[in-house]
Amino acid sequence: LYTYAMIHRMEGDTVLAKEKLHMVLESDPGYSNAWDQLATFAFKQDSFDKAMSYSIMAMESNPGNFIAAYNLAIQSEDRGYFDQAIAYFKRATQMDSTFTQGYSALGSLYNKMNRPTDAIFTLRKSLRISPASTYNFMVYKNMAEAHFLLKEYERALEYLEQSQLLRPDYSETEKCFARYYEAIGDPEASILHWRRFLALETDSMKFHEAESHLDSLRGQTPE
């Protein structure tokens, strides 16, 4: 039943996917991964409260389910419950100390809260534990963000270059490059990276925000 649910999800039929997941849980209420998937659907389609409820059931069914803790953190951050998000991110990385995405997301949240020192501490820990993680391009980008907030622009550039080396098509790194060049007074280089960001970004809201900023930057740049 769970396999069928995943097939339906891949096919884009969330109604049938959710139907099969509920059948899984009727058969086995302790099937933690099914609760996880329902939480993901609920977060996107139903309600925050339902998503949180499903994620909590996932953790109760399997106390070691670090993905459920991570999902609770993401959902909490999205609603602005930052302290709660931090607690769940920390719980996820305590369950799995090699969970690079968890450390990266926590570092990103600290940056959002203007706590770059906490971000650097968290991200360095991740790099020590998993120096070869395939997700370190996100860690390096968030390290760059932290140093950017501290106005340590050369350090920020070093981490951006490492992020780009690992993942040349990561839109968020291009965005950081654009902000870096804008901060050091090189609008032409900034415009170039904003254009690259727009070519890579798939989130429509981020795209339009960047497009508006790029138009403003062009207006300040002599022809």
C-alpha positions as CSV (number, residue, x, y, z in Angstrom):
1,L,0.0,0.0,0.0
2,Y,2.8,2.4,0.9
3,T,4.6,1.6,-2.4
4,Y,1.3,2.3,-4.3
5,A,1.0,5.6,-2.4
6,M,4.5,6.6,-3.5
7,I,3.8,5.7,-7.1
8,H,0.6,7.8,-7.0
9,R,2.7,10.7,-5.5
10,M,5.2,10.4,-8.3
11,E,2.4,10.5,-10.9
12,G,1.0,13.7,-9.3
13,D,-2.2,12.0,-8.0
14,T,-2.2,13.2,-4.4
15,V,-5.8,12.2,-3.8
16,L,-5.0,8.5,-4.4
17,A,-1.7,8.8,-2.7
18,K,-3.3,10.1,0.5
19,E,-6.1,7.5,0.2
20,K,-3.4,4.7,0.2
21,L,-1.5,6.3,3.1
22,H,-4.6,6.3,5.2
23,M,-5.2,2.6,4.3
24,V,-1.6,1.9,5.4
25,L,-2.3,3.5,8.8
26,E,-5.6,1.6,9.2
27,S,-3.5,-1.5,8.8
28,D,-0.5,-0.4,10.9
29,P,-1.0,2.9,12.9
30,G,2.7,2.8,13.8
31,Y,3.9,3.1,10.2
32,S,6.0,6.3,10.7
33,N,6.9,7.0,7.1
34,A,3.2,7.1,6.2
35,W,2.6,9.8,8.8
36,D,5.5,11.7,7.3
37,Q,4.1,11.6,3.8
38,L,0.7,12.7,5.1
39,A,2.4,15.6,6.9
40,T,4.1,16.7,3.7
41,F,0.8,16.7,1.8
42,A,-1.1,18.5,4.6
43,F,1.6,21.2,4.8
44,K,1.2,21.9,1.1
45,Q,-2.5,21.4,0.7
46,D,-4.5,21.3,3.9
47,S,-3.5,23.0,7.1
48,F,-0.6,23.8,9.3
49,D,-2.3,22.2,12.3
50,K,-3.0,19.0,10.5
51,A,0.6,18.8,9.2
52,M,2.0,19.3,12.7
53,S,-0.4,16.6,14.0
54,Y,0.8,14.1,11.4
55,S,4.5,14.9,12.0
56,I,4.0,14.4,15.8
57,M,2.4,11.0,15.1
58,A,5.4,10.2,12.9
59,M,7.7,10.9,15.8
60,E,5.6,9.1,18.3
61,S,5.5,6.0,16.0
62,N,9.3,6.1,15.6
63,P,11.2,8.3,18.2
64,G,14.3,8.1,15.9
65,N,12.5,9.6,12.9
66,F,14.7,12.6,12.3
67,I,12.9,13.5,9.1
68,A,9.7,14.0,11.1
69,A,11.5,16.3,13.5
70,Y,13.0,18.2,10.4
71,N,9.5,18.5,8.9
72,L,8.2,19.9,12.1
73,A,11.1,22.4,12.1
74,I,10.4,23.5,8.5
75,Q,6.7,23.9,9.2
76,S,7.3,25.8,12.4
77,E,9.8,28.2,10.6
78,D,7.3,28.8,7.8
79,R,4.7,29.9,10.3
80,G,7.2,32.2,12.1
81,Y,7.6,30.0,15.2
82,F,11.3,30.3,15.2
83,D,12.1,29.1,18.7
84,Q,10.0,26.0,18.1
85,A,11.8,25.5,14.7
86,I,15.2,25.7,16.4
87,A,14.2,23.1,18.9
88,Y,13.1,20.7,16.2
89,F,16.1,21.3,14.0
90,K,18.3,20.5,17.0
91,R,16.3,17.4,17.8
92,A,16.7,16.2,14.2
93,T,20.5,16.6,14.2
94,Q,20.7,15.0,17.7
95,M,18.8,11.9,16.2
96,D,21.2,11.8,13.3
97,S,24.5,13.7,13.8
98,T,25.4,13.4,10.1
99,F,22.1,15.1,8.9
100,T,23.7,17.9,6.9
101,Q,20.4,19.3,5.7
102,G,19.3,19.8,9.3
103,Y,22.4,21.7,10.3
104,S,22.2,23.8,7.1
105,A,18.6,24.7,7.6
106,L,19.3,25.6,11.3
107,G,22.2,27.8,10.1
108,S,20.0,29.5,7.6
109,L,17.3,30.2,10.2
110,Y,20.0,31.7,12.5
111,N,21.0,34.0,9.7
112,K,17.3,34.9,9.1
113,M,17.2,35.8,12.8
114,N,20.4,37.9,12.5
115,R,22.3,35.5,14.7
116,P,25.3,34.8,12.4
117,T,27.7,33.7,15.2
118,D,25.2,30.9,16.1
119,A,24.9,30.0,12.4
120,I,28.7,29.7,12.0
121,F,29.0,27.5,15.0
122,T,26.3,25.2,13.8
123,L,27.6,25.0,10.2
124,R,31.2,24.4,11.2
125,K,30.0,21.5,13.3
126,S,28.3,20.0,10.3
127,L,31.5,20.4,8.2
128,R,33.6,18.7,10.9
129,I,31.2,15.8,11.1
130,S,30.5,15.4,7.4
131,P,33.3,17.1,5.4
132,A,32.4,15.2,2.2
133,S,28.6,15.5,2.3
134,T,26.9,16.1,-1.0
135,Y,24.8,18.8,0.6
136,N,27.8,20.9,1.7
137,F,27.1,23.4,-1.1
138,M,24.1,24.6,1.1
139,V,26.3,24.7,4.2
140,Y,28.9,26.8,2.4
141,K,26.3,29.1,1.1
142,N,24.9,29.6,4.5
143,M,28.4,30.2,5.9
144,A,28.8,32.9,3.3
145,E,25.5,34.5,4.4
146,A,26.7,34.5,8.0
147,H,30.0,36.2,7.2
148,F,28.1,38.6,4.9
149,L,25.9,39.6,7.9
150,L,29.1,40.2,9.9
151,K,30.4,42.4,7.0
152,E,33.3,39.9,6.6
153,Y,33.0,40.1,2.8
154,E,36.2,38.3,1.8
155,R,35.4,35.3,4.0
156,A,31.9,35.4,2.5
157,L,33.4,35.3,-1.0
158,E,35.6,32.3,-0.1
159,Y,32.6,30.2,1.0
160,L,30.5,31.3,-2.0
161,E,33.2,30.0,-4.3
162,Q,33.3,26.7,-2.4
163,S,29.5,26.4,-2.7
164,Q,29.6,27.2,-6.5
165,L,32.4,24.6,-7.0
166,L,30.2,21.9,-5.5
167,R,27.0,22.9,-7.1
168,P,27.3,25.4,-10.1
169,D,23.5,25.6,-10.7
170,Y,22.4,26.4,-7.1
171,S,20.3,29.6,-7.5
172,E,20.7,30.7,-3.9
173,T,24.5,30.9,-4.3
174,E,24.1,33.1,-7.3
175,K,21.8,35.4,-5.2
176,C,24.5,35.6,-2.6
177,F,27.1,36.5,-5.2
178,A,24.8,39.3,-6.4
179,R,24.4,40.7,-2.9
180,Y,28.1,40.4,-2.3
181,Y,29.0,42.4,-5.4
182,E,26.3,45.0,-4.7
183,A,27.7,45.4,-1.1
184,I,31.3,46.0,-2.3
185,G,30.1,48.5,-4.9
186,D,30.3,46.5,-8.2
187,P,26.8,46.8,-9.6
188,E,27.8,45.4,-13.1
189,A,29.0,42.1,-11.5
190,S,25.9,42.1,-9.2
191,I,23.6,42.5,-12.2
192,L,25.3,39.5,-13.9
193,H,24.7,37.3,-10.9
194,W,21.1,38.5,-10.5
195,R,20.5,37.4,-14.2
196,R,22.1,34.0,-13.4
197,F,19.8,33.7,-10.4
198,L,16.7,34.4,-12.5
199,A,17.8,31.8,-15.1
200,L,18.0,29.2,-12.3
201,E,15.2,30.1,-9.9
202,T,11.9,28.2,-10.1
203,D,10.1,29.8,-7.2
204,S,7.8,32.4,-8.7
205,M,7.8,34.7,-5.7
206,K,11.5,34.7,-5.4
207,F,11.8,35.2,-9.1
208,H,9.6,38.3,-9.1
209,E,11.3,39.8,-6.1
210,A,14.7,39.4,-7.7
211,E,13.4,40.7,-11.0
212,S,12.1,43.9,-9.3
213,H,15.4,44.3,-7.5
214,L,17.3,43.9,-10.7
215,D,15.2,46.5,-12.4
216,S,15.9,48.9,-9.6
217,L,19.7,48.1,-9.8
218,R,19.7,48.7,-13.5
219,G,18.1,52.1,-12.9
220,Q,21.0,53.1,-10.7
221,T,23.7,51.9,-13.1
222,P,24.8,54.2,-15.9
223,E,24.4,52.9,-19.5
